[in-house]
Amino acid sequence: MTEHVTTHQAQDDIRNQSILIYVDGRIVPRDQAVVSVYDSGFMLGDGVWEGMRLYNGKWAFLDEHMDRLFEAAKAIDLDIGMDRKGVISALLETQKANGMTENAHARLMITRGVKVLPFQHPSLSQSGPTFVIIMEHSQPKIPRPITLATVPHLRGLPMTQDPKLNSHSKLNCILACIAAQKAGADEALMLDINGFVNTTNACNFFIVRKGAVWTSTGDYCMNGITRQKVIDLCRANDIPVFERNFSLVDIYGADEAFLTGTFGAQTPVGSLDGRVIGTGELGPITTKLRALYKDLIAREVA
């Protein structure tokens, strides 16, 4: 049986055993980085997070990531306890403490904080937010195109849990991933409430048909920063791109498929539901977009 890979698979790096982690204003060794069992994130998944990538000493698309983080916190009525300058200062402080300049990934996690009782009501979080930054040496290592399986778990309506939120409550996506792995695939392709193709459990999803790039309408998927950069790159480089509804039939007959995310940038998809997509390998449009994105990153961090 083929070993599963993931869109966040990284090369082993022994330095990650001795990283320093930011926890509520303190930078501590990995084995001392702990939060309370009464923390609302641990108990209930009550919090938001942001993933960021370091290139050439700079955090790519920093402003967009801060916009998304603060918008998500406002959406769940969570006071981060500091302004943008404070969050960026904590990020840079953690980076400096770890001596990182390249190929690093940061996960900023903010929860509603420690509860006085182990129950749901947000008023029970009375001591302020918990803020953690995990920063690791991280070089993507995806040995082959990702395989996907369609699963019954949907990306839902905004009035249940808005799929645009980077929330700590990821159980729906985790169950989707488990279902895909049970079916022999690496990760899950999730549909929207109308049965149209939406996203995977971890990344945004694109296909290529006859030289044109298709992705979902965006109504039910994470508002991915890399997703938007790919759309913008297509428009700036005369690659037809459509945000539209499409079905599994459109994917099975596609020439290429790929995923986007902060960690892996553009990850090729080899098959869906046992059907090979195109040649099953990295395709020419995906290759071109990878090069364009690499150039964009170089300009961003120059």
Residue, then its C-alpha position, 0 to 999 in steps of 0.5 A: m500500500t502506498e504511504h500517505v503524504t500530506t500537503h504539509q509534509a516537510q523534510d526532517d530537521i533536527r533543529n526543530q527539537s530545540i526551537l523556542i516558542y512564544v507563549d503569552g509574552r514569554i519565549v520558552p523551549r519547546d518542552q516548556a511551551v504549555v497552556s492550561v487544560y482550562d484553555s478555551g482553545f483546548m476545551l472547545g476549539d475557541g480561537v483563530w490562527e494564521g500560518m505564515r512563511l519566511y523567505n529571505g528574512k521576511w514574512a511573505f504577504l505580512d499585511e494580508h495575513m495580519d488583515r485576515l487574523f484581525e478580521a477573524a478575531k473580530a468575527i468571533d468577538l475575540d480581543i487579541g489583547m494587542d494591536r497589529k504592531g504588537v502581534i508583528s513584534a511578537l512574530l519578529e521577536t520569536q524569529k530572532a530568538n530562533g535565528m531563522t532567516e529562510n524556509a521557516h513556517a510560523r503558526l500564530m494561535i490565539t484563543r479566548g484564554v483560560k476558563v474559570l469553569p470547564f463549560q462553553h459560555p465565553s464569559l467564563s474566559q476571564s483572564g484574557p487571550t492565550f497567544v502562542i507562536i510556533m515557528e519551525h524550520s520547514q522545507p516542503k518535501i512532497p515526494r509525488p503528486i497528491t491523491l484525493a478522494t471525494v468525501p461526504h463531509l461538506r464545507g458548510l453555510p456561513m451561519t453554521q461555521d463560516p468556512k472562511l474562518n481560520s478557526h481552531s475548530k477543524l473537526n469537520c476537515i479532520l473527519a474529511c481527511i480521515a474518510a479520504q485516507k480510509a478510501g486510500a487517498d492522501e487528502a479529501l476533496m470537499l463539496d459545497i452544500n450544492g454539490f459543487v467542488n469546493t476545496t480540500n480538507a487543508c488547501n484551496f483547489f484548482i483545475v486546468r482545462k484547455g489552458a484555462v484555470w478554474t477554482s470555486t466561487g470562493d463562497y464556501c472555502m477558506n479565503g486563501i491568500t495563496r489562492q488569491k495570489v494565483i488568481d491575480l497572477c493568472r490575470a496579470n499573465d494572460i492565463p484565463v481564470f474562472e471562479r465558478n461552480f463546477s462538478l466532479v465530472d469537470i475534474y475527471g476530464a481536466d488536464e491538470a489539478f493543483l492545490t494552493g496554500t501558504f506552506g506548499a504554494q502550488t502542489p500538484v494533484g495526481s488523481l481523484d477517486g482513483r481517476v488519473i488527472g491529465t498525465g498524473e504529474l506536474g502539468p505545464i500550467t501548474t509549472k508556469l504558475r509555480a515560476l510566476y509565484k516564485d518570482l512574486i515571492a522574490r519581489e515581495v521579500a526583496 
